[in-house]
Amino acid sequence: MEQHLDFHPLIIHFPIALLIVGVICDTIGILGKRDLFLRIGFLLFALGALTTIPAALTGNYAAETAQHIPNIYDDLDWHDTLGTATAIFAVILTLIRIHLTLKKQFTHTAQYIYLLFAILVSILVGASGYTGGHLVYNYGAGTRPIIKTLKIETQPPTRIPRSDTFQSQ
């Protein structure tokens, strides 16, 4: 099997962090009526939604290799479903918010409805991240078998005593 560079782990942390922190800022902005947090929340959530696209695409690419790991298929499929749903809902919710903001209709009731769906997106991205971690830790998806690359000596290495330890007299 051909080895390739997997960009998914490099990219995936951006939408996770941006979407969740964006929702936290939106919550403060909407519930606390703090315009600065509302603006920051929008920017972070929109950037998070935008980064879900390359995250999903690189995830699909990584899945082409990961699907060959024994017994991974069901968990991989569940992760793929959550990741795709996150990307779709985050982008749609961002487009709706842009539309409502431009029409000056992103007020009271619309804000609370938006916040409810944004919280659901943050739960989706959290679940997707959790299942992705499950694929890595339980199946080794996206990792090289490091243990096979180690050169283990039969003799234990000689321990060099530390000179910076405190010794009482």
N, C-alpha and C positions, 0 to 999 in steps of 0.2 A: 504494500500500500504506500502510495506517495505521501511524503511528509509535506505539510504546508504550514505557513504561519497563521495562527488563529488570532484574529483581531477581536473576536467577541469578548474575551475577558478584559481587553483594554478599553472597549467602548461601553460595555454594559453598565458600568458603575455611574456613568453620567446621567442617564435617564432615571435611574433609581434615586440618586441623591437629588437631582433637580426637581423631579415630580413631587417627592415627599416634602422637601423643604418649601417648595412652591405652595403646596397645600397648607402647610403650617403657616406660612406668611399670609395666604389668603384667609385662613381662619381668623388670624389676628386682625387682619384688615377689615373683614366683613363683620365679625362679632364685636370687635373693639372700635369699629368705625374709624380706622386709621388708614388714610389714603396712601401714605408712603408704603405701608405693608401690602396694600392692595396692588399697587404698581409693581412692587418687587415680586409678589406672588405671581402676578401675570407673566412677568418676564421669565422667572424661573420655570414656571409650568410650561410656557410656550417653548422655551429652550429644551426642556425635558421631553415634550411631545416631539419636537423636531429630532432629537437624538434617539428616539425609539425606532426611527426608520432604519438607520444604519445598524442599530443593535439587533433588530429583527432580521435584517438581511445577513449580517455576519453570523447570527445564530443559526439561520438556515444552512449556511455554508459549513459551519462547525458540525451541524447535525448529520451531514453527509458522512463524516468520519465516525462520529459517536454512535450512529445507528448500528455499527458493526460490533459494539461491545455486547457481550452476552447478557440477556435478560433486561436490557435497558429500555427497550422499545416503548413500553407503556408509560414509564416515567418521563422519557424524552418527549413523547407525544403530549403529555399533560403540560410539561414546561413550554413546549411550542405553542400550545393552545393559549395558555395564560399570557405568554409574551406577545403573541399576535393580537389578542384581545386588548391588552394594555396599549399597544401601539395604535390600534384603530380608535379606541375610545378616547385616548389622550389627544390625538390629532383632531377628531371630530369635536371634542369639547373645547379645544383651543379655537377652532374655527367659529364655533357658536359664540364663544366669548368675544372674539374679535368683532363679529357681526353685531352683537348686542352693544358692545362698547361704541362702535362707530355710529350706531343708530341712537346712542344715548339712552338705551333701554336696559343697561346693566345696573339696575337699581333694586332695592329691597328684596322683593319676592324672587326675582331672577337671580340675585346674588345667592340667596339661600338654596335655591334649587341647584344652581351651579356648584355650590360648595358641597352639597350632598353627592353629586356625581363625581366631583374632584376627589372627595374622600374615597369613593369606590374605586377610582383609578389608582389612588395611592395604595389601597389594599391589594388591588390586582398586581401592581408593580412589586409590592412586597412579597406576594405569593409567588410571582414569577422568579424573583431573586432567590427566594427560599428553595424552590424546586430546582433552580439552577445550581445552587450550592449542594443540594442533595445529589445531583448528577456528578458533581466533581468529587465530593467526599465519599460517596458510597460506590461509585462506579469508576472513578478516575477519569471521567470525561474531560478532554482538553488538557490532560497532563501526560508527561512522559513517565514511564516506569523508572523513576529515579534510582530506586534500590538496585536495579540491574546495572546501572552505570557506575556504582561505587566500587572502588577497589578496597576490599576489606582484608586487612592483614590478619594472619592467624595469631601473631603476637600482639598483645595490647600495647598501645603506644606508651612511651615513658612520660609520665606526668611531670611537668616542670613546675616546681613550687612557686607560688606567687610571692613576690617580695613586698607587695603593698598591703599585706594583711596586718592587722593589729594583733600584737601578742602582749599579754599582760605578764608582768614579772612576778 
